[in-house]
Amino acid sequence: MRHLIILIISILSIQLSTAQINEIGVFLGGSNFIGDVGATDYISPNQFAIGGLYKWNRSKRHSYRASLIFSELQGIDNKSDDPRRIQRGYEFSSKITELSLGMEFTFLDFNLHSGEKLGTPYLYTGVTVAYHDNHYFPSGVQRSENTTSAAYGIPMALGFKTNVMEKFILGFEIGARYTFSDELDGSLPDTDTLQQFRFGNINNNDWYVFSGITLTYTFGENPCYCVE
């Protein structure tokens, strides 16, 4: 049995070294929030966002992808176009840590084995979980609940990427996150005893958007994508 396990591991190691092409890199950009507090502009980054990402390129048309992004979501009613929000005057900020797993699809073949300059639009989707602090608004002022929650969601990102050097890929991306939570801005307190401080539209969940660039380094047996 021990020899069989060693044989299986050896075969898998050979397959991984020859078939899998990897990318690792960084995301730099900004974030903006869409919910019950602040402006409702879809693309209006107002806070810095930074993170890392990893891709396993299954073929020249799709990749499995994982990312970890840190940012702070902010909403200010006085920057909204809604006169009711301006009159209310709420403000909130909340640090988030987002883990995302999913798949990236390219519109065009992105096979760097050709050695040519390439570029293609792409779509990314999957699942996200954003860890955030909980808070509420007694007398219209943000207060912490001293608890944290996880907001699960679906990422919907559109981007464009191109090879800039032999082993580097530069991308430009805008990615909206629809969450299954209404707690990120404090309009729905997490603690049951604080439900009297609930406000806003109970039928709409929170959104946030990451806009920025990605720079990844390709590595593996060949510094390029695998072919189907």
LINDA-V588814 format. One record per run of one state. SS is the DSSP state (2 for helix, 1 for strand, 0 for the rest). FROM is the first residue (numbers start at 1). LEN is the number of residues. Records with the same first field share a line. If there is no record, write none. Layout:
# LINDA-V588814
SS: FROM-LEN + FROM-LEN
This chain:
# LINDA-V588814
0: 1-1 + 20-1 + 35-12 + 58-4 + 80-3 + 89-2 + 107-5 + 115-4 + 139-2 + 166-2 + 180-12 + 198-9 + 220-9
2: 2-18 + 77-3 + 83-6 + 112-3 + 192-6
1: 21-14 + 47-11 + 62-15 + 91-16 + 119-20 + 141-25 + 168-12 + 207-13
